[in-house]
């Protein structure tokens, strides 16, 4: 894919494959590429807020929630992305919950209205007794503290 980004459209088409494992692998690769080259994934970003986002496979939901904050969204797309994250922050699978909150916190960096919700879930995660949720909450808090200290330094 890195050698020929033109193949991304073929990869994106695999999201609709009847074999959920094929869909999962396609989403996994699209999510990984979105970290490096979000512009390559932009033309296909609606896949992340479409039917795949409602999959009953937690592994697919994980790829979805990890990719959402990496892409630029219209107002309607952003509402759907936040809706997905708010739903999946309560998902039964801890990895999905942890990454949904992480992504929701990234959206909250530019949307103050989401911050109280993120803070509430951070407290819930910290009290959960789950090492993975506690660790994710700690990373989210650290990232937020760095972001706000950079902003305050810029304004001085």
C-alpha positions as CSV (number, residue, x, y, z in Angstrom):
1,X,0.0,0.0,0.0
2,X,2.8,2.4,0.8
3,X,4.4,1.7,-2.6
4,X,1.1,2.1,-4.4
5,X,-1.5,4.2,-2.6
6,X,-3.8,3.7,-5.6
7,X,-4.5,0.3,-4.1
8,X,-6.3,1.8,-1.1
9,X,-9.6,1.8,-3.0
10,X,-9.3,-1.9,-3.5
11,X,-8.5,-2.4,0.2
12,X,-11.4,-0.2,1.2
13,X,-13.8,-2.4,-0.9
14,X,-12.8,-5.4,1.2
15,X,-14.7,-3.8,4.2
16,X,-17.9,-5.3,2.7
17,X,-16.5,-8.8,2.3
18,X,-18.8,-11.4,3.7
19,X,-15.9,-12.9,5.7
20,X,-15.6,-10.7,8.8
21,X,-12.0,-11.6,9.1
22,X,-11.3,-10.1,5.7
23,X,-13.2,-7.0,6.7
24,X,-11.2,-6.8,10.0
25,X,-7.8,-7.1,8.2
26,X,-8.8,-4.4,5.7
27,X,-9.9,-2.1,8.5
28,X,-6.8,-2.8,10.5
29,X,-4.6,-1.8,7.6
30,X,-6.7,1.3,6.8
31,X,-6.4,2.4,10.5
32,X,-2.6,1.9,10.5
33,X,-2.2,3.8,7.2
34,X,-4.4,6.6,8.6
35,X,-1.8,7.2,11.3
36,X,0.9,7.7,8.7
37,X,-1.1,9.1,5.7
38,X,-4.6,10.2,6.7
39,X,-4.9,11.9,3.3
40,X,-4.8,8.5,1.7
41,X,-7.8,7.3,3.8
42,X,-9.8,10.5,3.6
43,X,-11.7,9.4,0.4
44,X,-12.8,6.3,2.2
45,X,-13.4,7.6,5.7
46,X,-17.2,7.1,5.6
47,X,-16.5,3.4,5.9
48,X,-15.5,4.1,9.6
49,X,-18.9,5.6,10.4
50,X,-21.0,3.2,8.2
51,X,-22.4,-0.2,8.9
52,X,-19.0,-1.6,10.0
53,X,-19.2,0.7,13.1
54,X,-22.2,-1.3,14.2
55,X,-20.5,-4.7,13.8
56,X,-21.1,-7.4,16.5
57,X,-17.4,-8.3,16.3
58,X,-15.5,-6.4,18.9
59,X,-12.3,-6.6,16.9
60,X,-13.9,-4.6,14.1
61,X,-15.2,-2.0,16.6
62,X,-11.7,-1.7,17.9
63,X,-10.3,-0.7,14.5
64,X,-13.2,1.7,14.0
65,X,-12.8,3.6,17.4
66,X,-9.0,3.8,16.9
67,X,-9.3,5.4,13.4
68,X,-12.1,8.0,14.0
69,X,-9.9,10.8,15.5
70,X,-7.3,10.4,12.7
71,X,-9.6,11.8,10.0
72,X,-11.2,15.1,9.2
73,X,-15.0,15.1,9.6
74,X,-17.8,17.3,8.4
75,X,-20.2,18.3,11.2
76,X,-22.5,15.4,10.5
77,X,-19.6,12.9,10.2
78,X,-18.2,14.2,13.5
79,X,-21.5,13.8,15.2
80,X,-21.7,10.2,14.0
81,X,-18.1,9.5,15.1
82,X,-18.8,10.9,18.6
83,X,-22.0,8.9,18.8
84,X,-20.0,5.8,18.0
85,X,-17.4,6.6,20.6
86,X,-20.0,7.4,23.3
87,X,-21.7,4.1,22.6
88,X,-18.5,2.1,22.6
89,X,-16.9,3.6,25.7
90,X,-19.4,1.3,27.5
91,X,-18.7,-1.7,25.3
92,X,-18.3,-5.1,27.1
93,X,-14.8,-5.6,25.7
94,X,-12.2,-3.6,27.6
95,X,-10.0,-2.9,24.6
96,X,-12.9,-1.3,22.8
97,X,-13.8,0.7,25.8
98,X,-10.3,1.9,26.4
99,X,-9.7,3.0,22.8
100,X,-13.1,4.6,22.5
101,X,-12.3,6.8,25.5
102,X,-8.9,7.6,24.1
103,X,-10.5,8.7,20.8
104,X,-13.3,10.6,22.5
105,X,-10.6,12.5,24.5
106,X,-8.9,13.4,21.2
107,X,-12.2,14.8,20.0
108,X,-12.6,16.6,23.3
109,X,-9.3,18.5,22.7
110,X,-11.3,20.6,20.2
111,X,-14.7,20.3,21.7
112,X,-15.1,21.5,25.3
113,X,-18.6,20.1,25.5
114,X,-17.1,16.5,25.5
115,X,-14.7,17.2,28.4
116,X,-17.1,16.6,31.3
117,X,-18.0,13.2,29.7
118,X,-14.4,12.3,29.2
119,X,-13.6,13.3,32.8
120,X,-16.4,11.1,34.1
121,X,-15.2,8.1,32.2
122,X,-11.7,8.7,33.3
123,X,-12.8,8.5,36.9
124,X,-14.8,5.4,36.1
125,X,-11.8,3.7,34.5
126,X,-9.5,4.7,37.3
127,X,-11.9,3.1,39.8
128,X,-12.5,0.0,37.7
129,X,-9.8,-2.2,39.1
130,X,-8.8,-3.1,35.5
131,X,-5.1,-2.6,34.9
132,X,-5.7,-1.9,31.2
133,X,-8.4,0.7,31.8
134,X,-6.4,2.4,34.5
135,X,-3.3,2.5,32.3
136,X,-5.3,4.0,29.4
137,X,-6.9,6.6,31.7
138,X,-3.4,7.6,32.9
139,X,-2.1,8.0,29.3
140,X,-5.1,10.1,28.4
141,X,-4.6,12.4,31.4
142,X,-0.9,12.7,30.6
143,X,-1.6,13.7,27.1
144,X,-4.3,16.2,28.1
145,X,-1.9,17.8,30.7
146,X,0.8,18.2,28.0
147,X,-1.7,19.7,25.5
148,X,-3.0,22.2,28.0
149,X,0.5,23.2,29.2
150,X,1.6,23.8,25.6
151,X,-1.5,26.0,25.0
152,X,-0.8,28.0,28.1
153,X,2.8,28.5,27.1
154,X,1.8,29.7,23.6
155,X,-0.6,32.3,25.1
156,X,2.1,33.8,27.3
